[in-house]
Amino acid sequence: MAWAIGIDLGGTAIKIAVVDTAGNMVGFERHPTMLDLGPKGTVAQIASLAGTIYSRCEPDFGRSSFAGIGLGVPGAVDASKGVLSYPPNLPGWNCFGIRDALYRELGMLGVCPGTYIAVDNDANVAAFGEAVFGAGRAFDDFMMVTLGTGVGGGIVLQRNIYRGSHGTAGEIGYLTVDYRGETVHAGVRGTVESLIGKEGISRLGRARYRKEGLTPETTGLFGPDLGLLSPRTLEVAAKAGDPVAREVWHEVGGVLGVAFAGVVALMDVRKFLVGGGVSLAADLFIGSALEQLKKSTLVSMHDGIEVIPASLGNHAGVYGAAALCFERG
């Protein structure tokens, strides 16, 4: 059975594990990303982690069945060249050839020289992980959105990643849904990420509670100055029945539904998976997302529409990175 190393590189953490073609995961680890070392130093860190887990697992899995190393990274990626551009939260990494740099570091370590290395955008990789091992297995075509600090997205068509002509397809976080809105992200007004990224949800919550007022219970959760308000504490309040928190999540779903409607109209993709850290509150907003999605599309487009939670949680990126090695041809 083939096996691969999957790596999910983030601005704060590197997640790594061995995955086999049956979907078994071994040796999952999470390490702080050493960004202060710069791109080359961080790649050296990745190579060291990959070398360690390879040496530990190779006796059990076998060298001949090793399929390679897959890597998910933030930002636009030229998957054919392994070069990333303008990665958020990775300053100084623009136009960095991470694949070739990783080849060199592995070679210097003398670990699995000449191995296949695949690199792609982290949201694409998470979507592909769901396609191969998770909730996306039921669909040929779908979009996955990741809700967390930011809002990312990956599109799968005919069970393959759709990257577009420049490798940026699926970046739903940068889709404008309120062009007259007050919130601005990366110089663009009223984007999905500005409205329902982590800070957008918190901003919406603070505005609502300043208008509606706090109860003793919500004061305890958020603090009298709302300094503790976050998507997580909003989730706790909503699940405890607080009507203001529930309305905030209803609005989060509404924004998501409008964004999904654009995808339906332009691409005729009708299945949507919701992942990322904020998706732990999915039961609070998926219903309103589906409701708004249908309100914002023609009735003739409603057939087959679904909005469901992703199933791999924080492991989707690692699964998907490994799957890049299994599905390379």
C-alpha positions, 0 to 999 in steps of 0.5 A, spaced: 500 500 500 502 506 498 504 511 503 506 519 503 508 524 507 502 530 508 504 537 510 500 543 512 504 549 512 501 555 516 503 562 519 503 559 526 503 552 525 506 546 521 502 540 521 505 533 518 503 526 518 504 519 514 497 517 510 496 511 506 492 510 500 486 507 505 486 513 509 490 511 515 494 517 518 500 515 522 504 520 527 500 526 526 504 532 529 504 539 530 509 544 530 510 552 531 512 555 524 519 558 525 517 564 521 523 568 524 528 564 520 525 566 513 523 562 507 530 558 507 530 556 514 523 554 515 524 550 509 529 547 513 525 546 519 520 542 514 525 538 511 527 536 518 520 534 520 519 530 514 526 526 514 524 524 521 517 522 520 520 518 514 525 515 518 521 513 523 515 510 518 519 507 512 521 500 516 514 499 517 511 502 510 517 500 506 521 504 501 518 502 495 511 504 496 513 511 498 509 516 494 512 522 496 511 528 500 505 533 499 505 540 501 499 545 502 501 552 503 498 559 503 497 564 497 497 563 490 501 557 488 504 555 481 503 548 482 507 546 476 513 549 478 512 549 486 512 557 487 508 561 491 506 568 491 503 573 496 502 568 501 498 571 507 502 571 514 508 569 511 512 575 509 518 575 505 515 569 501 513 572 495 515 568 488 519 563 493 520 556 489 518 552 495 518 545 492 526 546 489 528 549 496 525 543 499 528 538 494 535 541 496 534 541 503 532 533 503 538 532 499 543 535 504 540 531 509 540 525 505 533 523 506 529 520 500 533 523 495 529 525 488 522 523 491 516 526 488 514 533 491 507 536 490 505 543 492 499 547 492 494 552 495 492 550 502 485 551 501 485 547 494 489 541 498 484 541 504 478 540 499 482 535 495 483 531 502 475 531 503 474 529 495 479 523 496 478 521 504 472 525 507 465 528 505 467 530 498 467 523 496 460 523 495 460 528 489 464 529 483 463 537 483 463 541 489 466 547 493 469 547 500 470 553 504 474 554 510 472 559 515 477 561 520 482 567 521 480 568 514 476 565 509 479 560 503 476 556 498 477 550 493 474 547 488 473 540 485 471 539 478 470 531 476 474 530 482 480 534 480 482 540 483 480 546 479 486 552 479 483 556 474 488 560 469 493 563 474 492 558 480 487 563 484 480 559 483 476 558 489 478 564 493 471 566 495 474 570 501 476 575 496 469 575 493 465 582 494 458 581 497 457 588 499 460 593 494 458 599 499 460 596 505 464 599 510 469 593 512 475 593 507 480 587 507 486 587 502 484 594 499 477 591 497 470 593 500 465 588 502 469 582 501 466 575 504 473 575 509 472 582 511 465 580 513 465 573 516 473 572 517 474 571 525 475 579 526 469 580 521 464 575 525 467 578 532 466 585 529 459 584 527 458 581 534 460 587 538 456 591 534 450 587 535 451 587 543 452 594 543 446 595 540 442 590 544 445 590 550 449 585 555 445 580 559 449 577 566 451 571 562 453 574 556 457 579 560 461 573 563 462 570 557 464 577 553 467 581 558 463 588 560 467 591 554 466 585 549 474 584 549 473 577 550 468 576 544 470 571 539 467 566 534 468 561 539 465 565 545 459 567 540 458 559 539 458 558 546 452 564 547 448 561 541 448 554 543 446 556 550 440 560 547 442 567 547 438 570 541 443 576 539 448 571 538 444 566 534 442 572 530 449 573 529 450 566 526 444 567 522 447 573 519 454 569 518 450 564 514 447 569 510 453 572 507 456 565 506 449 563 502 450 570 498 457 568 496 455 560 494 449 563 490 455 566 485 458 560 485 452 556 483 450 562 478 457 562 474 460 555 475 453 550 476 457 547 482 451 546 487 455 542 493 458 546 498 462 543 504 464 548 510 470 547 514 476 550 518 476 552 525 469 556 525 466 550 522 465 547 529 459 552 529 456 550 523 450 547 526 448 555 527 449 557 520 449 552 515 441 552 515 441 560 514 446 559 509 442 554 505 436 559 506 440 565 503 443 561 497 436 559 495 433 566 495 439 568 491 439 563 486 433 562 480 429 556 482 431 552 476 438 552 479 436 549 486 436 542 484 441 538 488 444 544 492 447 542 499 451 545 504 454 540 509 460 540 514 466 537 512 468 531 515 476 531 516 477 537 521 484 540 522 487 534 518 484 536 511 490 539 509 495 533 511 490 528 508 489 532 502 497 534 501 498 526 501 493 525 496 496 529 491 502 524 491 497 518 490 493 522 485 499 525 480 497 520 474 
